[in-house]
Amino acid sequence: MKVVVLLGAPGSGKGTVAALLVRREPSVCHVSSGDLLRAAVKRSDTPAARAAAEAMRRGELVADAVVGALVVERLRTCAPDGILLLDGYPRNEQQAAALERELARENSRVSAAVWLDVPEDVLLARLGGRRICSQCAAGYHVENMKPRVDGQCDACGGKLIQREDDQPERIANRLVVYREQTGALIGWYESRGLLVRVAGGEPSDAVADRVARTVVS
Ligand SMILES: [Zn+2]
């Protein structure tokens, strides 16, 4: 089992690239931190899953060690010769250290951290152009994924809106948080000789090709 961490700013296309990889490479087990926690709440069948469910019910952050343990539980459900692709976790150095400890107990470790490096102007254009349907939440983009009728959802006719998170001042704030936390994490993996930088400014298929060459080798 290979464990690969996918790093990148909001708008870097981590989720899209991961989804493309899963479709192409059946050996890839994609784990996003959001999915991991939602699944834990549903099953509540191990101490870590129960601890995560309990913290979320109280509206608290789930402890790093708990998320690390959930990653290990997920790892055990993937094919032994597969690749566990982590997307959205770890987010900072503390979480990376917690993950390292949990994996070490399984005689496993992170084998690469792939950083999707996307220029800031591209990130701003991607995030600022996002629209979602106010009724069915389908996603659109003013440049890359236009609806058939301007401002209107193809699927249900609902009005397209900009999420609060995608308003210009919120985007600027998300990028600051990213630079502070993930920026340090990039250095952390680099100092361990695990960082692989992939230029991520192009369409996602080309980027997925490059990530695939790194991950499946
Ligand atoms: Zn809709």
Residues whose N, C-alpha, C, O or C-beta is under 5 A from the ligand:
A	BS01	ZN	C133 Q135 C136 A137 A138 C153 A155 C156 G157 G158
